[in-house]
Amino acid sequence: MEIGNRVKILIVDDEKHLRLGITRIIAQAGFDTLETDNGEDCIRLARETKPNLILLDVVLGGMDGREICQRLKNDSETSAIPILLVSSTLTDVENQAIGMEFGADGCISKPVNNRELVARVRAILRIKESERRLSETLDFLNKVLITSPVGIGTFNQDGSMLTANKSMIDIFETFKVLSPQSVESDTPVIYALGLKDIFDDVLKNGNERRREVCCLNETNNELWLDCFLNRFKSKDEWNVLLTVNDISLLKKNEREKEELIRELRKALADVNTLSGL
């Protein structure tokens, strides 16, 4: 929300004395201000300076304030800028609702009360700042899910998949080729992986459960999956989070290590036998 540690507000009103009055109120509240008296300049300044908020008079000479609002909200460069309509005509609830239909984030009536104006400005800025942080958090989480090498998916109570990241989809695309029990392609993943019993336990009792699952294809190549299940509540319903890690390489290395140990023990036994002779 802060630009150069200050919040920038664009004030648009064709009545100079009113515009200067609002500018003084906003500046005294600690905000930086920009001014204009017409719609074309408003749109230009919005694109060039990206203000944190626009205080827009509805009745202007030339372009109507609601038309300006609509154009700004339909422009991808300026659509995120909050707009507070200031008007002597949108004074009742019905007319203010009409103003909101043009994309405005709020309406305030003239003559403007100083404290109400500052309070409304700060409220809209707080809302927009919360929305920005939420958007950044969601974007961050989405990037984590996309880039995670671990398969992450959510399932409803009947075992149907709700969401899945790319790694999970890749694993299940591979799994469609595998058929440990001649699994049909339309079988829910939870059932296909043989996780139904622990899935039900997680849903019923809230226990965290883990299981390693091995699948074989027609040439007996193995796909080992480390599956971890936990439940969470969404919209008053319990769902299940499943994380799946491909541990096939780890299992292969373990088997090779065990085979090497067996060969070494056999070699050692042979040496002992020869020593005895």
Disulfide bonds with the S-S distance in Angstrom:
none
